[in-house]
Amino acid sequence: MPVMNGIDAARILHRILPSALVILFSCYGGVFQEDEAKSVGISALVSNDEALAKLVGKARSLFDAPTTE
């Protein structure tokens, strides 16, 4: 992304829409620890080296998960 990275974008999105589900789909996904990602509002991490089916499966599991609200 030319203006900011995914972590910064997730942080801003989480501030504006705290209930939004955000999946970090990046070649840098393995660099971030899951607890660090969750602290900025990222719901899941998926490396773009993985099959697209993994991203779709992760998205489905997030939408099917019960909410805590």
N, C-alpha and C positions, 0 to 999 in steps of 0.2 A: 504494500500500500504506500503510495507516495507521500502522504502527509503524516501518518502515524502507524505504529505497528498494531497487531491484533490485541495485545495485552492492553495497550492504551485505549483502543476502541472499545474493548469489553468493559473497561473501567468506566468510561463515559456512558456507554449504553446502560450499564447496571445502575448508575446514578440516576439516569433519566427514566428508565423502565426496569425497576428492580425485579420484577417477576419474569422478565424475558429470558428465554432459554438460549444460551449462546454455546455453540460448539466451535472450539478452536481447531480449524482444519489447516494444518501448516506443516511444512517440512521441519519446523523448529518445535513441533509439539513435544518431542521427547526431552527438550531442554528444560521445560518448566515442570516443576513438581506439581502434583495434583492439588495439594493443599494451597500452594501459591496461586494456582489458576482459580480455584474456588474463591479465594479471598478477593479477587477482582471481579467476580461475577461470571466466570466461565463454568458452564455446567458439565462439559466433557471435553476431552482432548482426543483428537484423531490425527494421526500422521497422514499427510497426503501421499506417502509412499505405500499406504495400505490400499486394499481394494475398495472401490466406491461402495460396495455392499456393506463394509464396516461403518462408513459414515451414515448410510441410510438406516442401518440397524441401530446405531447409537441414537439417531434422531427419533426413530420409532420408540425406543425404550424410554427416552425422556418424555415424550408425549403420553406414553401409556402409564408412566409412573404416577402414583398418587401424590397429590400436592399436599403441602403442610400448612396451607393457608386456611 
